[in-house]
Amino acid sequence: MTLEINDLHVDAGDKEIIKGINLKIKNGEFHVVMGPNGSGKTTLAKVIMGYPKYKITKGDILVDGKSILQLSTDKRAKLGLFVLFQNPTEIDGVNFINFLRSARTALSDEKVSVKELMNDIKSNIKELKMSDEIINRSLNQGFSGGEKKKSEILQLSVLKDIVKLAILDEPDSGLDVDALRIVADNINKIAEKNKMSILLITHYKRILDTMKPEFVHVMMNGKIVAEGGNDIIDKVEKGGYDSFSSA
């Protein structure tokens, strides 16, 4: 899959949030978007998935050369787009295991073996160092911050043969050092094994210490103001985002 964002402008109400972004992610590439709070990073993730709150006023989003602006969120997911949410929603009464099974069934044209799915889920729960009892709870209901982020990675692992581009919105927020390493290691493993493209959104360098992005973009005030490799990460670490304010 190749995702192209061309001169994208997005409004929320009367305010322009995204002000002309261009971004291209080819198959298997690992991109990072860094930036301060309020720069438009989460808006970008939601717009790619078709979140209805925002209005695209100019530009286009293409998957393999075809515009997806008219596609609903579920159809974008079937193309292979996946978003890990910054603040996953708690849904009381929706059993986590049933949610995973329904998601897998909805996105796959192949019949899902319950036994194989359960074995896959249990194997990945072990990899994420989660408790088995989590699968019998309601989706994200009463989960700690770390459990919520791990549950999103678990969803990604269950859909790994369907997802072609994973958009990970601050998978590091609210995690302690050990949980951060586990989440980062599992993202690396899933992406590498399945040749999955990654668009990771973060404020901080710490998760990137155990992940190796190829392309780094700095987003401020709705625009991408700098692009490069690990040199950009080092510049953020040394000078903060103020060092890009004149870009």
N, C-alpha and C positions, 0 to 999 in steps of 0.2 A: 504493500500500500504506500502511496505517496500522498501526503496532505499538503495542500498549498493554500496559504492565506494571502490574498492579494488586496492591498490598499483598503484594509478593513476599518470601517468607522461604525461605532456602536453607541447608541443613546440609551440611557435609563431615565425615563421621564423626560425632563427638559435639559438634562445634563449629558454632555458627550463624555463617555468613559474611555472608549478606545478611539484613537485619533490617527488612523492610517498605519496599520501594522502590515508588514510583509514577512512571511515566514514559510519556509519549505522544509518538510521532514520526509526524507526518503525511507524506503524499507530498511528496517533494522538499525536506524540511526538513534542515537541517544542525545536529546537536546535538553537543556536546562534554561528556564526563564527565572531570573532572580530580580528582586526589586522590593522596595519598601511597601508598607501598608498603603492601600488606596491607589496603587499604581495601575490597577486594571487586570492583574494576573488571573484572579478567580473569575472575573467577568469573561476573559478570553476562553477559559476552560468551559464555562457554561454555554457560551455562544457556539462553540464548536459542536456541542452536543444538542443544540437547538432549544435551549432554555427560553421559554416564551416571554419572560419579563423584559428582555432586552430587544431593541429595535435596530436592525442593521440598516444604516442610512446610505452606505456606499461600500463597494468592494464585494468580494466573493470568497467562498470557502469551497475548495475543490478536493475531491478524493479521486485519484487516478484520472485526473483531467475533467471530471464531471462535477458540476455544482451540486452541493447538498443542501442549499438554502431552503428548498421546498420540502425537504424530507423531515418527517417527524423523528423524535428522539429514538423511538424503538427501531425505526428503519436505519438510522445512523449506527445504532448498536449492532444491527445485523451485518452492516458493512465491515464491522471489526473495530469500531471506536468504543472506548471504555474510559469512564472517569472515576477516579478515586476522590471522594469528596473531602473537602477540608473539615467540614462538620457533618458527619453522617447522621441522618435522621433516625430517631428512635420510633419504631412502629410496634406498638403494643398489640398482641394477638396474632402477629405474623411470625410463625415459627421459623427460626433461622434455617434449619435444614430444609424445610419445605420451600423457603425462599430461594435457596441455592438450587434446588432441584427444578423449580419453576423457571428460574433464569436460564439454566442450562438447556431445558427443553424448548423454551421460547426462541432461543437464538440458534439452535441447531436443527438441521433438517434430518439428522439421524436420530433413531430411537435411543434413548438414554437408558442404559442398564442401571437399575437402582443399586445393585450390588457393587458394580464397578465404581459408580459415583460415590457411594459410601466409603469404599476403600480409598478412593482418591482424596476425599474430604478428611478422613482420619489420618492419612499419611501427611497431608499438608498441615493439619492441626498440630501434629507432632513436630514438624519442621519449624512451625511458628511458636512452639512452646506455649500452646494454649491448652486449657483444660477441655477434656472431651465433653463435659457437661454443657459447654457453651452452645452446642448444636441443638439442644432442647429448649433453649431460651428464646424469647421473642427478639426480633431483629433489633440489635443495638440497645435493647431495653435494659437499663441498669448497667451497661458496659462501662468500664473505666475508659479514659482517653486512649490508653494503650490498646485495650481490647477492641475498641472501635477501629483503630487504624489496622490492627492485625486482621480483623474481620473483613476489611476491605481488600487486603492482600489475599486473604483466603478466597474471596469471590473472584479475584483476578486469576488465582491458580486453578480454580474450577473451570473457568472460561478460557484457559490458556490457549487452547487450540482454535478458538474463535476470534479472540482479540488480536488485532494486528497493530493497533496503536493505543497504548495506555497513557492517559493523561492523569498524572498523579499530583493532586493539589495539596501541597504541604503534608506529605506523608510523615514528616519528621516532627510536626507540632505535637506537644504534649507527651513526648516519649522520653523515658529515661535513657541512660547510656546503653544499657543492655538491650532494651526493646528496640532502640534505634538501630543497633547493629543487626539484630534479627530481621527487622523489616528490610533494611538495606540489602542484606545478604539474600533474602528471598526474592526481592525484586530483581537483583542481578541474575540469580539462577533462572527465574522464570523467563526473563527477557532473552538471555543468552541461549537457553535450550530451545526456545520457540521462535528465535529470530524476530522478536517483537520490537517495534519502535517504541521509544519512551519520550514523553514530554513531561519533565518533572518541574514543578513550580515550588520555589522555596525562598525564604528570606535569608537563610544562613548557610554557611559553608559546611557545617558539621556532618550532614548526611553525605556530602560529596567526598568526604575523606575516605569512604569505603565504596564509592561508586565512581566510575570513570566516564563522565560525559564527553562527547566529541565536540559538541557545539554549545556555547554559552551565550545567552542573550540577557541584557539588562533592560528592564522595563521601568520607565518612570513617567508619571503623568500621562498614561495612555499611549506612550510611544516606546519603541525599542530604540534606545540611545547608544547602545554599544553591543558589539558582537565579536566573538573570538573563541578561544579555547580556555585552558586552565589559567592562562594569564589574566583573564577577566575575573576569575574567582579570587585569585591572589590580590588583585587590585581592590575588590570589594572588601576583602579581609583587612587590608592595610589602611585603606582610606575611607571605607564606608561608601554609601551611595552618593554622598555629597561630592565625591571625586568625579562623578559623572554628570553633575548638575549643569555643567557648561557645555555638555556634548550636544 
